[in-house]
Amino acid sequence: MRNSGFTLLEVIIAIAIMGISVVLVMQLFSGGLRSGKTAADYTMAVIHAREKMEEMLTDPSVGTGDFGDGYRWQAEAAHYSPGEKEDSELLKITVKVSWPEKNRAVELVTLKAASKEELR
């Protein structure tokens, strides 16, 4: 008569396979969380950059600052000439928002029709 059931070796192999599977699933889960955090950081940086860009469109002044939540901004406004024509009335506005995590940054650039006073 044959004994039915699992041998000790079969049980050890099954537990090892299950342990490896759990570790792999946990690594995938933590990778997803990291990706979500990175996406949230970029989204917040773009929101801050758009805020500052809207402000720059009404008052194009150069400067740097801090939003108070770990994000820093740097803004520039310069005369923009797309080619040989030097008398164009365009202002190139650049806003860069950075945060300390791995020195990441987002930069938005736009052009604004400018008056002669703004171009000086």
C-alpha positions as YAML, in Angstrom:
chain: A
units: angstrom
residues:
- id: 1
  name: MET
  ca: [0.00, 0.00, 0.00]
- id: 2
  name: ARG
  ca: [1.28, 3.40, -1.00]
- id: 3
  name: ASN
  ca: [1.16, 6.41, 1.38]
- id: 4
  name: SER
  ca: [-0.59, 9.37, -0.14]
- id: 5
  name: GLY
  ca: [0.42, 12.93, 0.70]
- id: 6
  name: PHE
  ca: [3.30, 15.33, 0.15]
- id: 7
  name: THR
  ca: [6.88, 14.63, 1.02]
- id: 8
  name: LEU
  ca: [8.94, 17.12, 3.01]
- id: 9
  name: LEU
  ca: [10.92, 18.00, -0.12]
- id: 10
  name: GLU
  ca: [7.75, 18.86, -2.06]
- id: 11
  name: VAL
  ca: [6.53, 21.11, 0.78]
- id: 12
  name: ILE
  ca: [9.90, 22.95, 0.96]
- id: 13
  name: ILE
  ca: [9.91, 23.54, -2.81]
- id: 14
  name: ALA
  ca: [6.31, 24.82, -2.74]
- id: 15
  name: ILE
  ca: [7.10, 27.26, 0.11]
- id: 16
  name: ALA
  ca: [10.23, 28.49, -1.71]
- id: 17
  name: ILE
  ca: [8.25, 29.15, -4.91]
- id: 18
  name: MET
  ca: [5.54, 30.95, -2.94]
- id: 19
  name: GLY
  ca: [8.16, 33.09, -1.10]
- id: 20
  name: ILE
  ca: [9.83, 34.13, -4.34]
- id: 21
  name: SER
  ca: [6.43, 35.02, -5.82]
- id: 22
  name: VAL
  ca: [5.52, 37.20, -2.83]
- id: 23
  name: VAL
  ca: [8.86, 39.06, -3.05]
- id: 24
  name: LEU
  ca: [8.36, 39.74, -6.77]
- id: 25
  name: VAL
  ca: [4.83, 41.04, -6.23]
- id: 26
  name: MET
  ca: [6.03, 43.35, -3.45]
- id: 27
  name: GLN
  ca: [8.79, 44.73, -5.69]
- id: 28
  name: LEU
  ca: [6.27, 45.46, -8.44]
- id: 29
  name: PHE
  ca: [4.00, 47.18, -5.93]
- id: 30
  name: SER
  ca: [6.80, 49.39, -4.56]
- id: 31
  name: GLY
  ca: [7.87, 50.29, -8.12]
- id: 32
  name: GLY
  ca: [4.31, 51.39, -8.84]
- id: 33
  name: LEU
  ca: [4.28, 53.55, -5.72]
- id: 34
  name: ARG
  ca: [7.57, 55.20, -6.74]
- id: 35
  name: SER
  ca: [6.19, 55.91, -10.21]
- id: 36
  name: GLY
  ca: [3.05, 57.41, -8.69]
- id: 37
  name: LYS
  ca: [5.12, 59.69, -6.42]
- id: 38
  name: THR
  ca: [7.25, 60.84, -9.35]
- id: 39
  name: ALA
  ca: [4.12, 61.59, -11.40]
- id: 40
  name: ALA
  ca: [2.62, 63.54, -8.50]
- id: 41
  name: ASP
  ca: [5.83, 65.57, -8.14]
- id: 42
  name: TYR
  ca: [5.85, 66.47, -11.85]
- id: 43
  name: THR
  ca: [2.15, 67.36, -11.76]
- id: 44
  name: MET
  ca: [2.66, 69.70, -8.81]
- id: 45
  name: ALA
  ca: [5.68, 71.29, -10.52]
- id: 46
  name: VAL
  ca: [3.65, 71.94, -13.69]
- id: 47
  name: ILE
  ca: [0.83, 73.48, -11.63]
- id: 48
  name: HIS
  ca: [3.31, 75.80, -9.91]
- id: 49
  name: ALA
  ca: [4.98, 76.65, -13.24]
- id: 50
  name: ARG
  ca: [1.63, 77.52, -14.81]
- id: 51
  name: GLU
  ca: [0.81, 79.73, -11.82]
- id: 52
  name: LYS
  ca: [4.09, 81.60, -12.17]
- id: 53
  name: MET
  ca: [3.70, 81.77, -15.97]
- id: 54
  name: GLU
  ca: [0.29, 83.45, -15.58]
- id: 55
  name: GLU
  ca: [1.86, 85.95, -13.21]
- id: 56
  name: MET
  ca: [4.73, 86.58, -15.63]
- id: 57
  name: LEU
  ca: [2.35, 87.25, -18.52]
- id: 58
  name: THR
  ca: [0.95, 90.25, -16.66]
- id: 59
  name: ASP
  ca: [4.25, 91.42, -15.12]
- id: 60
  name: PRO
  ca: [7.32, 89.99, -16.89]
- id: 61
  name: SER
  ca: [10.01, 90.35, -14.25]
- id: 62
  name: VAL
  ca: [13.09, 88.21, -13.73]
- id: 63
  name: GLY
  ca: [13.58, 86.50, -10.42]
- id: 64
  name: THR
  ca: [13.74, 83.40, -8.27]
- id: 65
  name: GLY
  ca: [11.77, 82.23, -5.30]
- id: 66
  name: ASP
  ca: [10.27, 79.44, -3.29]
- id: 67
  name: PHE
  ca: [6.68, 78.21, -3.25]
- id: 68
  name: GLY
  ca: [7.03, 77.07, 0.38]
- id: 69
  name: ASP
  ca: [6.43, 73.37, -0.25]
- id: 70
  name: GLY
  ca: [9.91, 72.38, -1.43]
- id: 71
  name: TYR
  ca: [9.48, 73.66, -4.99]
- id: 72
  name: ARG
  ca: [11.62, 76.54, -6.20]
- id: 73
  name: TRP
  ca: [11.08, 78.74, -9.26]
- id: 74
  name: GLN
  ca: [13.26, 80.75, -11.58]
- id: 75
  name: ALA
  ca: [11.78, 83.12, -14.15]
- id: 76
  name: GLU
  ca: [13.31, 84.97, -17.09]
- id: 77
  name: ALA
  ca: [11.94, 87.34, -19.70]
- id: 78
  name: ALA
  ca: [13.98, 88.22, -22.78]
- id: 79
  name: HIS
  ca: [13.52, 89.80, -26.19]
- id: 80
  name: TYR
  ca: [12.84, 87.11, -28.77]
- id: 81
  name: SER
  ca: [13.84, 87.46, -32.39]
- id: 82
  name: PRO
  ca: [12.84, 84.46, -34.54]
- id: 83
  name: GLY
  ca: [15.19, 85.34, -37.38]
- id: 84
  name: GLU
  ca: [16.90, 88.25, -39.05]
- id: 85
  name: LYS
  ca: [14.12, 90.67, -38.20]
- id: 86
  name: GLU
  ca: [15.32, 92.56, -35.12]
- id: 87
  name: ASP
  ca: [12.28, 94.78, -34.62]
- id: 88
  name: SER
  ca: [9.89, 91.98, -33.65]
- id: 89
  name: GLU
  ca: [7.84, 92.70, -30.59]
- id: 90
  name: LEU
  ca: [7.97, 89.32, -28.88]
- id: 91
  name: LEU
  ca: [8.98, 88.55, -25.34]
- id: 92
  name: LYS
  ca: [10.19, 85.04, -24.50]
- id: 93
  name: ILE
  ca: [9.12, 84.07, -20.99]
- id: 94
  name: THR
  ca: [10.74, 81.05, -19.34]
- id: 95
  name: VAL
  ca: [9.68, 79.61, -15.99]
- id: 96
  name: LYS
  ca: [11.65, 76.75, -14.43]
- id: 97
  name: VAL
  ca: [10.37, 74.92, -11.34]
- id: 98
  name: SER
  ca: [12.69, 72.52, -9.53]
- id: 99
  name: TRP
  ca: [12.50, 70.34, -6.45]
- id: 100
  name: PRO
  ca: [15.27, 68.71, -4.46]
- id: 101
  name: GLU
  ca: [14.41, 65.06, -5.14]
- id: 102
  name: LYS
  ca: [17.12, 63.89, -7.56]
- id: 103
  name: ASN
  ca: [17.51, 67.47, -8.89]
- id: 104
  name: ARG
  ca: [14.41, 67.28, -11.07]
- id: 105
  name: ALA
  ca: [12.90, 70.26, -12.86]
- id: 106
  name: VAL
  ca: [10.14, 71.34, -15.23]
- id: 107
  name: GLU
  ca: [10.53, 74.26, -17.62]
- id: 108
  name: LEU
  ca: [7.73, 76.11, -19.43]
- id: 109
  name: VAL
  ca: [8.43, 78.58, -22.23]
- id: 110
  name: THR
  ca: [6.00, 80.89, -24.00]
- id: 111
  name: LEU
  ca: [6.04, 83.94, -26.25]
- id: 112
  name: LYS
  ca: [4.12, 87.12, -25.54]
- id: 113
  name: ALA
  ca: [3.41, 90.06, -27.78]
- id: 114
  name: ALA
  ca: [5.17, 92.89, -25.99]
- id: 115
  name: SER
  ca: [5.01, 96.64, -25.91]
- id: 116
  name: LYS
  ca: [8.15, 98.73, -26.49]
- id: 117
  name: GLU
  ca: [8.45, 99.42, -22.72]
- id: 118
  name: GLU
  ca: [8.48, 95.69, -21.87]
- id: 119
  name: LEU
  ca: [11.24, 95.01, -24.38]
- id: 120
  name: ARG
  ca: [13.68, 97.39, -22.67]
...
